[in-house]
Amino acid sequence: MIDSENDARNAQEGKTVGDFDGRAVLVTGGSGGIGADVCRQVAERGGRVWFTYNSREEAAKSLADELPAGSVAGYGALDVSDLGAVRATVEAAHAAMGRIDALVNTVGHLNHLTLFEDVDMEVVRRTIDIELYGVIHLAKAVLPHMRAAGYGRIVTVGSDSGKVGSKAEAASAAARGGVISFSKALAREVADTDICVNVVCPGPTDTGLLQEMLADGGMSGKLMKAMVRAVPKRRPGRPAEVAAMAVFLASEQASYVTGQAISVSGGLTMC
Protein backbone atom coordinates (compact mmCIF):
# COMPACT_ATOMS: atom_id res chain seq x y z
CA MET A 1 0.00 0.00 0.00
CA ILE A 2 1.28 3.48 -0.83
CA ASP A 3 1.87 5.64 2.23
CA SER A 4 -0.35 8.52 1.12
CA GLU A 5 0.07 10.40 4.40
CA ASN A 6 3.84 10.36 3.99
CA ASP A 7 3.52 11.37 0.32
CA ALA A 8 1.27 14.29 1.25
CA ARG A 9 3.69 15.44 3.94
CA ASN A 10 6.60 15.29 1.51
CA ALA A 11 4.61 17.27 -1.06
CA GLN A 12 3.74 19.92 1.55
CA GLU A 13 7.38 20.24 2.55
CA GLY A 14 8.53 20.37 -1.07
CA LYS A 15 10.50 17.16 -0.73
CA THR A 16 11.47 15.07 -3.73
CA VAL A 17 12.55 11.47 -4.06
CA GLY A 18 16.06 11.09 -2.67
CA ASP A 19 16.00 13.88 -0.09
CA PHE A 20 18.54 13.30 2.69
CA ASP A 21 17.71 16.09 5.15
CA GLY A 22 19.18 15.07 8.50
CA ARG A 23 20.53 11.77 7.17
CA ALA A 24 24.09 10.51 7.73
CA VAL A 25 25.81 8.46 5.03
CA LEU A 26 29.11 6.57 5.11
CA VAL A 27 30.63 6.25 1.62
CA THR A 28 33.64 4.03 0.95
CA GLY A 29 35.79 4.88 -2.04
CA GLY A 30 34.53 8.45 -1.87
CA SER A 31 37.49 9.96 -3.68
CA GLY A 32 36.82 7.91 -6.85
CA GLY A 33 34.51 8.71 -9.75
CA ILE A 34 31.31 6.95 -8.65
CA GLY A 35 31.97 7.39 -4.93
CA ALA A 36 32.64 11.10 -5.33
CA ASP A 37 29.37 11.51 -7.21
CA VAL A 38 27.52 9.66 -4.44
CA CYS A 39 28.95 12.16 -1.94
CA ARG A 40 27.97 15.10 -4.16
CA GLN A 41 24.40 13.90 -4.65
CA VAL A 42 23.85 13.14 -0.96
CA ALA A 43 25.25 16.55 0.02
CA GLU A 44 23.12 18.32 -2.60
CA ARG A 45 20.04 16.72 -1.01
CA GLY A 46 20.86 17.94 2.48
CA GLY A 47 22.68 14.89 3.86
CA ARG A 48 25.98 14.62 5.69
CA VAL A 49 28.74 12.29 4.50
CA TRP A 50 31.78 10.63 6.02
CA PHE A 51 33.84 9.14 3.20
CA THR A 52 36.94 7.02 2.80
CA TYR A 53 39.73 6.84 0.27
CA ASN A 54 42.50 4.34 -0.34
CA SER A 55 45.58 6.30 -1.43
CA ARG A 56 44.27 9.42 -3.19
CA GLU A 57 44.49 11.83 -0.27
CA GLU A 58 44.64 14.94 -2.48
CA ALA A 59 41.51 13.88 -4.36
CA ALA A 60 39.75 13.30 -1.03
CA LYS A 61 40.77 16.75 0.25
CA SER A 62 39.61 18.38 -3.00
CA LEU A 63 36.22 16.67 -2.72
CA ALA A 64 35.82 17.73 0.91
CA ASP A 65 36.61 21.33 -0.08
CA GLU A 66 34.16 21.17 -3.00
CA LEU A 67 31.13 19.88 -1.10
CA PRO A 68 28.70 22.31 0.59
CA ALA A 69 29.73 23.69 3.96
CA GLY A 70 28.65 21.43 6.80
CA SER A 71 27.98 18.41 4.58
CA VAL A 72 31.29 16.62 5.27
CA ALA A 73 31.50 15.11 8.74
CA GLY A 74 34.95 13.69 8.01
CA TYR A 75 37.05 11.51 5.75
CA GLY A 76 39.98 9.15 6.10
CA ALA A 77 42.11 6.46 4.52
CA LEU A 78 40.81 2.89 4.68
CA ASP A 79 41.84 -0.54 3.46
CA VAL A 80 38.48 -2.32 3.45
CA SER A 81 40.19 -5.73 3.57
CA ASP A 82 41.33 -4.94 7.15
CA LEU A 83 38.43 -5.69 9.52
CA GLY A 84 40.03 -3.82 12.42
CA ALA A 85 40.50 -0.70 10.30
CA VAL A 86 36.92 -0.99 9.03
CA ARG A 87 35.55 -1.17 12.58
CA ALA A 88 37.61 1.87 13.62
CA THR A 89 36.37 3.84 10.60
CA VAL A 90 32.73 2.97 11.25
CA GLU A 91 33.07 4.04 14.89
CA ALA A 92 34.75 7.31 13.84
CA ALA A 93 31.97 8.03 11.33
CA HIS A 94 29.28 7.18 13.87
CA ALA A 95 30.90 9.41 16.50
CA ALA A 96 31.18 12.31 14.04
CA MET A 97 27.63 12.07 12.70
CA GLY A 98 25.83 10.59 15.69
CA ARG A 99 24.32 7.90 13.48
CA ILE A 100 24.84 6.01 10.21
CA ASP A 101 21.64 5.88 8.21
CA ALA A 102 23.19 4.50 5.05
CA LEU A 103 26.36 2.76 3.94
CA VAL A 104 27.33 3.02 0.27
CA ASN A 105 30.23 0.77 -0.77
CA THR A 106 31.95 1.88 -3.98
CA VAL A 107 35.42 0.36 -3.51
CA GLY A 108 36.81 -1.87 -6.24
CA HIS A 109 40.19 -3.41 -7.02
CA LEU A 110 41.73 -1.90 -10.13
CA ASN A 111 43.38 -4.41 -12.45
CA HIS A 112 43.53 -4.99 -16.17
CA LEU A 113 41.56 -7.69 -17.93
CA THR A 114 43.46 -10.98 -17.88
CA LEU A 115 42.42 -14.52 -18.77
CA PHE A 116 42.11 -16.62 -15.63
CA GLU A 117 44.81 -19.10 -16.64
CA ASP A 118 47.26 -16.19 -16.93
CA VAL A 119 46.30 -14.25 -13.81
CA ASP A 120 48.52 -14.24 -10.73
CA MET A 121 46.80 -15.88 -7.76
CA GLU A 122 47.86 -13.00 -5.52
CA VAL A 123 45.75 -10.72 -7.74
CA VAL A 124 42.81 -13.11 -7.30
CA ARG A 125 43.20 -13.12 -3.52
CA ARG A 126 43.57 -9.35 -3.31
CA THR A 127 40.53 -8.79 -5.54
CA ILE A 128 38.35 -11.04 -3.38
CA ASP A 129 39.73 -9.51 -0.17
CA ILE A 130 38.71 -6.02 -1.33
CA GLU A 131 35.59 -6.58 -3.42
CA LEU A 132 33.94 -9.32 -1.34
CA TYR A 133 35.44 -9.32 2.14
CA GLY A 134 35.49 -5.52 2.16
CA VAL A 135 31.70 -5.46 1.76
CA ILE A 136 31.26 -8.16 4.40
CA HIS A 137 33.54 -6.31 6.84
CA LEU A 138 31.62 -3.07 6.45
CA ALA A 139 28.24 -4.74 6.86
CA LYS A 140 29.48 -6.52 9.99
CA ALA A 141 30.68 -3.23 11.50
CA VAL A 142 27.74 -1.01 10.57
CA LEU A 143 24.82 -3.39 11.13
CA PRO A 144 24.74 -3.13 14.96
CA HIS A 145 24.25 0.64 14.67
CA MET A 146 21.45 0.19 12.15
CA ARG A 147 19.80 -2.52 14.26
CA ALA A 148 19.88 -0.22 17.28
CA ALA A 149 18.32 2.60 15.26
CA GLY A 150 15.77 0.35 13.57
CA TYR A 151 16.67 1.89 10.22
CA GLY A 152 19.39 1.54 7.60
CA ARG A 153 20.35 1.20 3.98
CA ILE A 154 23.31 -0.87 2.78
CA VAL A 155 24.13 -0.33 -0.88
CA THR A 156 27.08 -1.81 -2.75
CA VAL A 157 28.21 -0.69 -6.18
CA GLY A 158 29.24 -3.99 -7.75
CA SER A 159 29.34 -4.96 -11.41
CA ASP A 160 27.28 -6.68 -14.07
CA SER A 161 30.13 -9.20 -14.23
CA GLY A 162 28.81 -10.55 -10.93
CA LYS A 163 25.51 -11.38 -12.62
CA VAL A 164 26.61 -12.85 -15.91
CA GLY A 165 30.37 -13.39 -15.72
CA SER A 166 32.70 -11.52 -18.04
CA LYS A 167 35.64 -12.78 -20.06
CA ALA A 168 39.01 -11.98 -18.46
CA GLU A 169 37.32 -10.84 -15.21
CA ALA A 170 37.05 -14.18 -13.40
CA ALA A 171 38.35 -12.94 -10.03
CA SER A 172 36.20 -9.83 -9.99
CA ALA A 173 33.16 -11.77 -11.26
CA ALA A 174 33.60 -14.26 -8.41
CA ALA A 175 33.84 -11.45 -5.85
CA ARG A 176 30.95 -9.44 -7.31
CA GLY A 177 28.78 -12.54 -7.59
CA GLY A 178 29.53 -13.25 -3.95
CA VAL A 179 28.48 -9.70 -3.04
CA ILE A 180 25.12 -10.21 -4.75
CA SER A 181 24.46 -13.50 -2.94
CA PHE A 182 25.65 -12.09 0.39
CA SER A 183 23.44 -9.01 -0.01
CA LYS A 184 20.38 -11.11 -0.81
CA ALA A 185 21.01 -13.32 2.24
CA LEU A 186 21.54 -10.32 4.51
CA ALA A 187 18.42 -8.62 3.12
CA ARG A 188 16.37 -11.65 4.21
CA GLU A 189 17.91 -11.59 7.69
CA VAL A 190 17.00 -7.94 8.30
CA ALA A 191 13.71 -7.84 6.39
CA ASP A 192 11.73 -7.56 9.63
CA THR A 193 13.24 -4.08 10.17
CA ASP A 194 13.48 -0.89 8.11
CA ILE A 195 16.93 -1.98 6.92
CA CYS A 196 17.31 -2.63 3.19
CA VAL A 197 20.26 -4.20 1.39
CA ASN A 198 20.82 -3.82 -2.35
CA VAL A 199 23.47 -3.92 -5.07
CA VAL A 200 23.96 -1.62 -8.05
CA CYS A 201 25.55 -3.39 -11.03
CA PRO A 202 27.16 -1.03 -13.55
CA GLY A 203 28.34 -1.99 -17.00
CA PRO A 204 31.24 -0.13 -18.65
CA THR A 205 31.41 3.26 -16.90
CA ASP A 206 33.46 6.28 -17.94
CA THR A 207 35.92 6.34 -15.06
CA GLY A 208 39.69 6.77 -15.14
CA LEU A 209 40.10 3.00 -15.23
CA LEU A 210 37.91 2.67 -18.32
CA GLN A 211 39.90 5.35 -20.14
CA GLU A 212 43.12 3.59 -19.19
CA MET A 213 41.79 0.29 -20.50
CA LEU A 214 40.52 1.80 -23.76
CA ALA A 215 43.98 3.26 -24.36
CA ASP A 216 45.60 -0.14 -23.80
CA GLY A 217 46.83 -1.64 -27.06
CA GLY A 218 46.57 -5.17 -25.67
CA MET A 219 43.72 -7.49 -24.74
CA SER A 220 42.25 -5.15 -22.10
CA GLY A 221 41.72 -2.42 -24.67
CA LYS A 222 40.25 -4.75 -27.29
CA LEU A 223 37.81 -6.41 -24.88
CA MET A 224 36.69 -3.13 -23.34
CA LYS A 225 36.12 -1.52 -26.75
CA ALA A 226 34.05 -4.54 -27.79
CA MET A 227 32.05 -4.33 -24.56
CA VAL A 228 31.28 -0.64 -25.05
CA ARG A 229 30.20 -1.35 -28.66
CA ALA A 230 27.81 -4.02 -27.34
CA VAL A 231 25.95 -1.56 -25.08
CA PRO A 232 22.51 -0.87 -26.66
CA LYS A 233 22.77 2.79 -25.59
CA ARG A 234 25.97 3.00 -27.66
CA ARG A 235 28.05 4.65 -24.95
CA PRO A 236 29.60 3.89 -21.56
CA GLY A 237 27.75 4.96 -18.44
CA ARG A 238 28.56 8.14 -16.55
CA PRO A 239 29.62 7.91 -12.89
CA ALA A 240 26.77 10.25 -11.92
CA GLU A 241 24.23 7.86 -13.50
CA VAL A 242 25.46 4.94 -11.42
CA ALA A 243 25.65 7.14 -8.33
CA ALA A 244 22.03 8.26 -8.83
CA MET A 245 20.77 4.69 -8.47
CA ALA A 246 22.96 4.09 -5.42
CA VAL A 247 21.71 7.31 -3.82
CA PHE A 248 18.07 6.38 -4.44
CA LEU A 249 18.61 2.97 -2.84
CA ALA A 250 20.28 4.70 0.12
CA SER A 251 17.25 6.96 0.62
CA GLU A 252 14.08 6.65 2.70
CA GLN A 253 12.06 6.29 -0.51
CA ALA A 254 13.64 2.89 -1.23
CA SER A 255 11.92 1.35 1.80
CA TYR A 256 10.24 -1.42 -0.25
CA VAL A 257 13.30 -2.33 -2.33
CA THR A 258 15.59 -4.95 -0.81
CA GLY A 259 17.65 -7.94 -1.90
CA GLN A 260 17.96 -6.59 -5.44
CA ALA A 261 20.88 -6.42 -7.87
CA ILE A 262 19.96 -3.60 -10.26
CA SER A 263 21.85 -3.16 -13.52
CA VAL A 264 22.80 0.35 -14.64
CA SER A 265 24.43 -0.67 -17.88
CA GLY A 266 22.66 0.96 -20.81
CA GLY A 267 20.84 -2.29 -21.52
CA LEU A 268 23.99 -4.42 -21.75
CA THR A 269 22.49 -6.81 -19.21
CA MET A 270 18.72 -7.21 -19.33
CA CYS A 271 17.89 -9.60 -16.51
LUMMARSE-242425 format. One record per residue: residue in three letters; x negated, y negated, z negated of N, C-alpha, C in turn. Coordinates in pm, whole numbers, plus 32768, in hexadecimal, padded with zeros to 4 digits. Layout:
ALAXYZXYZXYZ ...
END
This chain:
MET7FAB807880008000800080007FA87F848000 ILE7FCB7F20804F7F807EA480537F9C7E547FD6 ASP7F357E1D7F997F457DCC7F217F6E7D407F4A SER7FF27D2C7F5D80237CAC7F90800B7C3A7F2E GLU80117C597EAC7FF97BF07E487F6B7BBC7E53 ASN7F0D7C1A7E637E807BF47E717E6B7BA67EF2 ASP7EAC7BD47F607EA07B8F7FE07ED47B007FD5 ALA7F467AF07F917F817A6B7F837F257A107F32 ARG7EE97A487EC87E8F79F87E767E1579CD7EC7 ASN7DDF7A2A7F167D6C7A077F697D90799B7FCE ALA7E0879A580087E337941806A7E4078B88028 GLN7E7978B67FAE7E8A78387F657E0377F87F47 GLU7DA1784C7F267D1E78187F017CC578017F7B GLY7CF9781F7FF17CAB780B806B7C3D7871807E LYS7C4C78E5803E7BE6794C80497BF5799A80CB THR7B8579C980FE7B857A1D81757B437AA18153 VAL7B567B0381AB7B197B8581967A827B758188 GLY7A497BB0812079BA7BAB810B798D7B4480A7 ASP79E87AF8806B79C07A948009797A7AD87F92 PHE79127A977F6078C27ACE7EF378B97A6E7E7C ASP79187A157E6C791579B77DFD79047A017D78 GLY789979E07D3078827A1D7CAE78467AA87CB2 ARG78307ADF7D2877FB7B677D3377627B677D35 ALA77287BD57D0376977BE57CFB766E7C5E7D4E VAL76117C4A7DAA75EB7CB27E0975547CCA7E06 LEU752D7D477DF874A17D6F7E0174897DA47E8E VAL74287D697ED474097D8F7F5E73797DC07F64 THR73657E3D7F8D72DC7E6D7FA172B47E568031 GLY72337E38804572057E1880CC72357D9080FA GLY72477D34809B72837CB380BB72307C598113 SER71AE7C74811D715B7C1C8170715D7C458203 GLY71987CB98223719E7CE982AD72137CB082F9 GLY721E7CD3837972857C9983CF73137CAF839E ILE733C7D2D838D73C57D49836173D87D2082D0 GLY73787D41827A73837D1D81ED738B7C8881D6 ALA733C7C3C822173407BAA821573C87B74823E ASP74037BAE82A674877B8182D174F37BA7826C VAL74E37C17822875407C3A81BC75397BCE8150 CYS74C07BA9812874B17B4080C274F17ABE80F0 ARG74DA7A98816D75137A1A81A075AB7A1D819B GLN75E57A8C81C976787A9281D176B97A978147 VAL767A7ADC80E976AF7ADE806076A77A528024 ALA76357A108036762379897FFE76847926803D GLU769A793180BF76F878D88104778678E780CE ARG77A5795D8098782C79788065783679637FCE GLY77D279237F9577DA78FE7F08779F79617EA6 GLY775E79CC7ED777247A2F7E7E76967A0D7E55 ARG76657A567DF175DA7A4A7DC775927ACB7DED VAL75137ABF7E1474C67B337E3E74447B3D7DEE TRP741C7BB87DD773967BD97DA673637C3A7E0E PHE72F57C187E5272C87C6E7EC072387C9B7EAE THR72197D0A7EF171927D427EE8714E7D3C7F70 TYR70CB7D497F6B707B7D547FE5700F7DBC7FC9 ASN6FCF7DEC80336F667E4E80226EDE7E09801C SER6EB67DCB808B6E327D8A808F6E387CFD80C7 ARG6EAA7CD480FB6EB57C52813F6EDD7BE480DC GLU6E807BC380836E9F7B61801B6EBF7AD88055 GLU6E767AAE80BD6E907A2A80F86F1B7A238136 ALA6F437A9081796FC97A9481B470337A8D8146 ALA701A7AD180D770797ACE806770847A41802D LYS701279FE801D701379757FE7705C79178046 SER7044792880C8708778D2812C711F78E58126 LEU714A7963811871DA797D81107215793E8092 ALA71D0794D8022720279137FA5720E787B7FB0 ASP71AF783C7FF571B377AB8008722377828066 GLU724277DA80C672A877BB812C733677C480F6 LEU734F7822809C73D7783C806E740B77C88017 PRO749077B8801174CA77497FC5749C77467F34 ALA748E76CF7EFF746376BF7E7474BF770C7E16 GLY748277567DBB74CF77A17D5874FB782A7D85 SER74E2784D7E04751278CF7E3674AC793F7E22 VAL742F791C7E0573C779827DF173A9798E7D5C ALA73CC7A017D2473B27A197C9673227A467C80 GLY72E37A797CE972597AA77CDF72357B027D52 TYR71B67B217D5D71877B817DC171027BB97D92 GLY70DF7C2F7DC770627C6D7D9E703D7CE17DF7 ALA6FBF7D0A7DEE6F8D7D7A7E3C6FC27DFD7E02 LEU6FDC7E5D7E5A700F7EDF7E2C6FED7F4C7E8F ASP6FB67FB97E5B6FA880367EA6701B808F7E79 VAL707E80A07ECF70F880E87EA770DF817C7E8B SER706B81B07EB6704D823D7E9B702082537E0B ASP700981E87DC16FDB81EE7D35705281D87CD9 LEU708482427C9B70FD82397C4870EA81D87BD4 GLY707581D97B95705D817E7B26706580ED7B52 ALA702A80CF7BC5702E80467BFA70BD801F7C1F VAL7108807E7C55719480637C7971E480417BFB ARG71D3808F7B92721D80757B1671FA7FEB7ADD ALA71797FC87AE2714F7F457AAE718C7ED47B01 THR71917EE67B8571CB7E807BDC72607E707BC2 VAL72A77EDE7BB573377ED77B9B73517E907B17 GLU73027EAE7AB173157E6C7A2F72F57DD77A39 ALA728F7DB37A86726D7D257A9872DD7CDC7AE0 ALA73157D1B7B4873837CDD7B9373FE7CCF7B3B HIS741A7D367AED74907D327A95747F7CC57A2A ALA74077CB979F473EE7C53798E73FC7BC679C9 ALA73CD7BB57A4573D27B317A84745F7B087AAB MET74B07B697AD775357B497B0A75A57B687AA8 GLY75847BB87A4175E97BDD79DF76427C4F7A0B ARG762E7C7E7A8376807CEA7ABC76447D0F7B44 ILE766A7D817B78764C7DA77C0376CD7DDD7C3D ASP770D7D8C7C8E778C7DB47CCB77787E0A7D46 ALA770A7DF27D8C76F17E3E7E07765C7E557E19 LEU763C7EC97E4E75B47EEC7E7675B67F027F0C VAL755F7EBD7F5475537ED27FE574C47EFE8001 ASN74B47F7C802B74317FB3804D74137F9B80E0 THR73A77F56810073857F44818E72F67F7181AC VAL72B67FB4814D722A7FDC815F721F805281BE GLY71BF804B8217719F80BB8270710980CB8279 HIS70DD813C82AD704D815582BE702B81418350 LEU6FD380E1836B6FB380BE83F56F4B811E842E ASN6F70816784956F0E81B984DD6F3D81CC856C HIS6EDE81E485C46EFF81F386516F3A827D866D LEU6F84828486DA6FC4830187016F5B83698724 THR6F6783DE86E76F06844A86FC6F5084CF86F9 LEU6F32852687586F6E85AC87556F4785F386D4 PHE6FA28641869E6F8D867E861B6F0F86D38618 GLU6EF4871F86836E7F877686806DFC8728867E ASP6E0286A6869D6D8A8653869D6D7F85F88623 VAL6DE885F285D36DEA859185656D9B85C684EE ASP6D57856D84AA6D0C859084316D6E85A883BF MET6D5A861383736DB8863483086DBA85CB829A GLU6D4E8580828B6D4E851482286DB184A78251 VAL6DBE849082D46E21843083066EAE846282E7 VAL6EC484E482F96F47851F82DA6F68850B8247 ARG6F08852D81F06F20852081606F3B848F8138 ARG6EEA8434816F6EFB83A7814B6F828372817C THR6FAA839B81F3702B836F822A709E839D81D1 ILE709A841B81A77105845081527100841180C7 ASP708883F98093707B83B7801170BD832E8012 ILE70AB82E3807E70E1825A80857173825A80AE GLU7194829F811B721982928156728482E68110 LEU725D835280CF72BE83A4808672B083917FEF TYR723A83B07FBB722883A47F2A723783147EFB GLY721082B37F4E722382287F2872B482077F0D VAL730D82387F62739E82227F5073D082697ED3 ILE73A282E47EBE73CA83307E48739A82EB7DC8 HIS731C82BC7DC972E682777D54733A81FD7D30 LEU735B81AE7D9473A681337D7B743381507D48 ALA747381B47D8274F881DA7D5274F282097CC1 LYS748C82597CA2747C828C7C19746C821A7BB5 ALA742081B27BDD740481437B82747880E27B75 VAL74C280CD7BE1752A80657BDF75B2809A7BB2 LEU75C9811C7BC4764E81537BA7767C81407B16 PRO762581507AB1765681397A28768F80AD7A13 HIS765380487A5276877FC07A4577107FB37A88 MET771F7FF37AFB779F7FED7B41780A803B7AF6 ARG77E580AD7ABE784480FC7A6E787580A979F7 ALA7818806679B5783C80167940789A7FA47966 ALA78857F6C79DD78D87EFC7A0A795A7F2A7A49 GLY795F7FAA7A7079D77FDD7AB379E57FAB7B41 TYR79787F7B7B7A797D7F437C0278F27F4E7C40 GLY78EE7F687CC2786D7F667D08787A7F8D7D9A ARG78187F627DE5780D7F887E72777C7FB17E8B ILE776A80287EC376E580577EEA76E7806B7F80 VAL7696801E7FC57693802180587603803A8084 THR75F1809A80DC756C80B58113756E80A081A9 VAL750D805381DA74FB8045826A74A180B88296 GLY74DD811982DA7494818F830774758187839B SER74A381EB83E5748A81F0847574E7825584B6 ASP750B823A85347558829C857F750E831F858E SER7488831C8583743B8398858F746283FA8521 GLY749383C884B074BF841F8445754284658463 LYS758C843384C47609847284EE75F384D9855C VAL75A384B485BD759B850586377511853F8651 GLY74AB851486057423853B862473F184EC869B SER737384CB869B733A8480870C72B084B8872B LYS729584C987AB721484FE87D671A284AA879E ALA713C84EE876A70C384AE873670DC846086B5 GLU714D847C8673716C843C85F1719784A6858C ALA7159851B85907187858A853C7181856984A7 ALA7114852C847A7105850E83EB716D84A883BF SER717B843E840B71DC83D783E7726B840C83F1 ALA7286845E8458730C84998466732D84F183EE ALA72CA853D83BF72E08592834972FF853D82CF ALA72B284D182BC72C884798249734E84328253 ARG736C83FB82C973E983B082DB7462840B82D1 GLY74558486830574C284E682F774D985088265 GLY746C8514821A7477852D818B74BD84BB8143 VAL74A0843F816C74E083CA8130757783CF8146 ILE75A083F581BE763083FD81DB767384668182 SER763784DD81797672854681267671851F8092 PHE760384E6806475FB84B97FD9766684507FBB SER767783F1801676D883858001776683BA7FFD LYS7785841B8052780A84578051782284A17FCC ALA77BD84EB7F9F77CB85347F2077DD84D37EAB LEU778C84697EA9779684087E3D781D83BF7E42 ALA784B83A17EBA78CE835E7EC8793C83B27E89 ARG793684357E99799B848D7E5B7990848A7DC2 GLU791584847D90790184877CFF793584097CBA VAL793383997D01795C831A7CC279E282E77CF8 ALA7A29833C7D407AA583107D817B1482EC7D1F ASP7B0683167CA17B6B82F47C3D7B5482697C01 THR7AF282207C357AD481987C077ADD813A7C7F ASP7AC280B97C677ABC80597CD57A2C804D7D06 ILE79EA80C07D13796380C67D4C796E810C7DD3 CYS793980CE7E3A793D81077EC178B081197EF6 VAL789B81837F41781681A47F75782181BD800B ASN77D68173805A77DE817E80EB7756816D812D VAL774F819481AC76D5818881FB76F48140827D VAL769D80E482A376A480A28325763A80E2837E CYS7660810B83F676058153844F75EC810384CE PRO758280B384D275648067854B752980BF85B9 GLY75398090863474EE80C786A47474806E86B6 PRO743E8065873273CC800D874973EF7F7D8723 THR739F7F4186CD73BB7EBA869A73417E6286AF ASP73597DE786D872EE7D8C870272A07D56868B THR72517DAC864F71F87D8685E271687D838617 GLY710C7D5D85C1707F7D5B85EA704F7DE48615 LEU707F7E4C85D070567ED485F370837EF9867F LEU70FF7ED586A271317EF5872870DC7EB08792 GLN70BC7E31877D706A7DE987DE6FE17E2987EC GLU6FAA7E56877C6F287E99877F6F307F1A87CE MET6F9D7F6587BA6FAD7FE388026FC27FCC8897 LEU70137F6788BA702C7F4C89486FAD7F238990 ALA6F507EE689476ED27EBA89846E6D7F2C898E ASP6E8A7F9B894C6E30800E894C6E32805089D6 GLY6DBD80658A0E6DB580A48A926DC3813B8A8E GLY6DC781758A166DCF82058A076E5D823889F9 MET6E6A82AC89B56EEC82ED89AA6F508299895B SER6F22825488F16F7F820388A26FC7819E88F9 GLY6F798158894D6FB480F289A37015812D8A07 LYS6FF1819D8A44704781DB8AA970CB820C8A6C LEU70C2824E89F8713B828189B8719582108989 MET715981A7895071AB8139891E71EE80EE8990 LYS71A680DA89FF71E480988A73725980EB8AA8 ALA7247816F8AAC72B381C68ADB732A81C18A7C MET730F81B889F9737B81B1899873CA812F89A6 VAL738480C189B873C8804089C9741D80428A48 ARG73E8807E8AB4743480878B3274B380D98B20 ALA74B081398AC3752381928AAE759281518A5C VAL757780DF8A1E75DD809C89CC764A80648A27 PRO76C9808B8A14773580578A6A773C7FBF8A6E LYS77197F7C8A01771B7EE989FF76A67EAC8A4A ARG764B7EFF8A7875DB7ED48ACE757A7E758A89 ARG756E7E7F8A06750B7E2F89BF74F47E6C8935 PRO74827E4E88F674707E7B886C74C67E28880E GLY74DD7E5B879775297E10873474D67D9E86FB ARG751B7D4086BC74D87CD2867774DA7CF085E1 PRO746F7CCF859A746E7CE9850974E97CB284C1 ALA75177C3C84EA758B7BFF84A876097C5284BC GLU76137C9A852D76897CEE8546768B7D6784E8 VAL76177DA284D4760E7E12847676267DE183E8 ALA75EA7D6F83C775FB7D368341768E7D188323 ALA76D87CEA838877657CC6837377B67D3E8344 MET779B7DB3837C77E37E2B834F77B97E5082C1 ALA77387E4882A577087E67821E77457E0981B7 VAL774E7D8981DA77857D25817E781A7D3D8167 PHE78637D6181D078F17D8281BC78FF7DF7815C LEU78B07E61817278BB7ED7811C78907EB9808C ALA783F7E52807A78147E2A7FF478787DCD7FB0 SER78E47DAB7FF579437D487FC279B97D8A7F7A GLU7A067D377F347A807D677EF27AE37D9F7F57 GLN7AE67D657FCF7B4A7D8B80337B387E198066 ALA7AC47E56804D7AAC7EDF807B7AD37F468012 SER7B357F257FBF7B587F797F4C7B9480017F73 TYR7BC3800F7FEF7C00808E80197BAA80D48083 VAL7B2C80AB808C7ACE80E980E97A5F81288097 THR7A5481AC809A79E981EF805179C782748092 GLY7949829C8084791B831A80BE790F83178155 GLN78FF82A0818F78FC82938220786F82748254 ALA785382A482CC77D8828283137804823D8394 ILE77FA81BA839778348168840277C8813C8464 SER77D8816284E17777813C8548778B80AB8573 VAL771B8064857E77187FDD85B876AE7FE58625 SER76D8801B86977675804386FC769F8022878A GLY76FD7FC6879A77267FA0882177688010886F GLY779B8075882677DC80E58868777F81588889 LEU76FF814D886276A181BA887F76CF823C8840 THR7701823487C6773782A9878177CA82918765 MET782082E187A178B082D1878D78E5834D8747 CYS78D2834E86C2790383C086737917839385E4 
END
